[in-house]
Amino acid sequence: MNITKKYLQHLCKKYTLSINGTKQSLADRLCGLRGVYLSNTERKAILPLCSNNKNKKILKKMLDENYRQKMPKK
């Protein structure tokens, strides 16, 4: 899947994160701050863009376990 910056910005808006930066920085931000809330489809999309190996391992583990938390209500 060829992920676009616009899609990453959409995900950042969805999970209330800053939408500024490169594709890699957006993916790292999503992975590090909101990884537990991402769907498996979203995780698979951003996994190749993550620069941090620790975040990649965590995302892969969440994918294997099909783990997801619900966003807290405001």
Backbone as CSV, one residue per row, in Angstrom:
resi,resn,N_x,N_y,N_z,CA_x,CA_y,CA_z,C_x,C_y,C_z
1,MET,0.848,-1.186,0.000,0.000,0.000,0.000,0.888,1.243,0.000
2,ASN,0.651,2.119,-0.933,1.394,3.363,-1.008,0.620,4.423,-0.221
3,ILE,1.081,4.735,0.962,0.388,5.652,1.853,0.749,7.095,1.507
4,THR,-0.234,7.961,1.529,-0.010,9.359,1.193,0.087,10.208,2.461
5,LYS,0.688,11.371,2.295,0.797,12.299,3.424,-0.598,12.768,3.854
6,LYS,-1.481,12.929,2.887,-2.850,13.358,3.186,-3.564,12.330,4.074
7,TYR,-3.356,11.044,3.794,-3.950,9.989,4.611,-3.380,10.019,6.036
8,LEU,-2.073,10.206,6.142,-1.449,10.297,7.465,-1.975,11.510,8.231
9,GLN,-2.152,12.620,7.547,-2.700,13.803,8.201,-4.132,13.555,8.660
10,HIS,-4.898,12.823,7.856,-6.261,12.456,8.240,-6.250,11.612,9.531
11,LEU,-5.338,10.644,9.598,-5.231,9.820,10.806,-4.820,10.659,12.010
12,CYS,-3.898,11.582,11.804,-3.470,12.450,12.906,-4.631,13.295,13.417
13,LYS,-5.445,13.816,12.502,-6.628,14.579,12.918,-7.592,13.683,13.695
14,LYS,-7.776,12.476,13.196,-8.689,11.523,13.825,-8.274,11.228,15.262
15,TYR,-6.980,11.128,15.492,-6.469,10.791,16.817,-5.912,12.016,17.552
16,THR,-6.350,13.199,17.146,-6.008,14.480,17.767,-4.506,14.688,17.969
17,LEU,-3.761,14.563,16.889,-2.325,14.817,16.880,-2.029,15.928,15.880
18,SER,-0.866,16.515,15.986,-0.440,17.554,15.058,-0.320,16.978,13.653
19,ILE,-0.716,17.763,12.657,-0.678,17.285,11.269,0.527,17.831,10.513
20,ASN,1.448,18.482,11.182,2.629,19.058,10.547,3.781,18.063,10.543
21,GLY,4.591,18.098,9.473,5.781,17.260,9.405,5.803,16.378,8.175
22,THR,6.842,15.561,8.098,7.013,14.645,6.977,6.161,13.399,7.199
23,LYS,6.083,12.578,6.150,5.349,11.318,6.275,5.921,10.475,7.408
24,GLN,7.239,10.417,7.483,7.890,9.608,8.510,7.599,10.146,9.910
25,SER,7.644,11.459,10.083,7.386,12.027,11.407,5.921,11.841,11.808
26,LEU,5.014,11.930,10.850,3.602,11.683,11.147,3.379,10.226,11.555
27,ALA,4.001,9.310,10.833,3.874,7.887,11.161,4.466,7.592,12.540
28,ASP,5.627,8.184,12.842,6.235,7.983,14.152,5.351,8.538,15.267
29,ARG,4.754,9.686,15.016,3.865,10.304,16.007,2.655,9.419,16.268
30,LEU,2.054,8.909,15.213,0.900,8.014,15.355,1.284,6.741,16.096
31,CYS,2.407,6.196,15.710,2.872,4.942,16.291,3.190,5.104,17.775
32,GLY,3.892,6.164,18.108,4.335,6.351,19.482,3.262,6.817,20.433
33,LEU,2.374,7.690,19.958,1.398,8.293,20.858,0.027,7.645,20.829
34,ARG,-0.353,7.098,19.684,-1.701,6.545,19.570,-1.717,5.119,19.014
35,GLY,-0.628,4.422,19.120,-0.540,3.077,18.557,-1.589,2.120,19.067
36,VAL,-1.976,2.240,20.335,-2.948,1.304,20.910,-4.357,1.537,20.375
37,TYR,-4.616,2.726,19.814,-5.949,3.028,19.297,-6.101,2.734,17.809
38,LEU,-4.997,2.535,17.109,-5.040,2.313,15.667,-5.674,0.968,15.326
39,SER,-6.380,0.923,14.212,-6.909,-0.353,13.727,-5.759,-1.127,13.075
40,ASN,-5.962,-2.397,12.850,-4.921,-3.208,12.218,-4.608,-2.715,10.811
41,THR,-5.601,-2.253,10.081,-5.379,-1.714,8.748,-4.491,-0.476,8.809
42,GLU,-4.766,0.403,9.776,-3.959,1.607,9.953,-2.532,1.257,10.379
43,ARG,-2.401,0.289,11.254,-1.064,-0.145,11.700,-0.249,-0.692,10.538
44,LYS,-0.878,-1.526,9.721,-0.175,-2.100,8.566,0.272,-1.016,7.605
45,ALA,-0.533,0.032,7.473,-0.206,1.113,6.547,0.991,1.926,7.023
46,ILE,1.081,2.205,8.329,2.158,3.073,8.819,3.412,2.310,9.225
47,LEU,3.311,1.010,9.371,4.457,0.207,9.829,5.720,0.420,8.998
48,PRO,5.669,0.413,7.675,6.909,0.604,6.897,7.517,1.999,7.055
49,LEU,6.726,2.971,7.468,7.218,4.345,7.588,7.852,4.650,8.947
50,CYS,7.606,3.816,9.937,8.156,4.069,11.276,9.671,3.932,11.241
51,SER,10.350,4.911,11.825,11.811,4.889,11.808,12.388,4.176,13.021
52,ASN,11.627,4.109,14.092,12.104,3.540,15.337,11.818,2.031,15.372
53,ASN,12.860,1.211,15.521,12.668,-0.243,15.546,11.823,-0.693,16.732
54,LYS,11.920,0.016,17.854,11.120,-0.344,19.022,9.635,-0.171,18.708
55,ASN,9.275,0.937,18.073,7.875,1.155,17.697,7.410,0.114,16.690
56,LYS,8.277,-0.281,15.766,7.919,-1.319,14.798,7.617,-2.638,15.497
57,LYS,8.443,-3.005,16.470,8.224,-4.249,17.209,6.904,-4.205,17.963
58,ILE,6.609,-3.055,18.578,5.369,-2.913,19.332,4.163,-3.020,18.398
59,LEU,4.228,-2.352,17.251,3.117,-2.429,16.293,2.920,-3.847,15.766
60,LYS,4.025,-4.530,15.472,3.922,-5.913,14.994,3.277,-6.807,16.044
61,LYS,3.640,-6.598,17.310,3.054,-7.389,18.404,1.556,-7.112,18.512
62,MET,1.170,-5.838,18.393,-0.255,-5.491,18.443,-1.006,-6.095,17.262
63,LEU,-0.375,-6.131,16.096,-0.999,-6.758,14.929,-1.211,-8.252,15.157
64,ASP,-0.190,-8.905,15.697,-0.285,-10.344,15.950,-1.377,-10.669,16.963
65,GLU,-1.505,-9.813,17.980,-2.484,-10.063,19.045,-3.844,-9.445,18.746
66,ASN,-3.944,-8.691,17.643,-5.178,-8.011,17.281,-5.651,-7.123,18.437
67,TYR,-4.721,-6.367,19.000,-4.969,-5.552,20.182,-5.398,-4.147,19.789
68,ARG,-6.454,-3.663,20.445,-6.906,-2.290,20.200,-7.718,-1.793,21.386
69,GLN,-7.401,-0.585,21.831,-8.189,0.071,22.873,-9.101,1.084,22.222
70,LYS,-10.175,1.416,22.927,-11.074,2.450,22.426,-10.575,3.813,22.917
71,MET,-10.778,4.822,22.086,-10.414,6.174,22.455,-11.299,6.626,23.624
72,PRO,-10.696,7.301,24.596,-11.510,7.809,25.700,-12.462,8.900,25.205
73,LYS,-13.632,8.956,25.791,-14.607,9.962,25.399,-14.266,11.277,26.067
74,LYS,-14.521,12.357,25.353,-14.220,13.686,25.865,-15.357,14.217,26.702
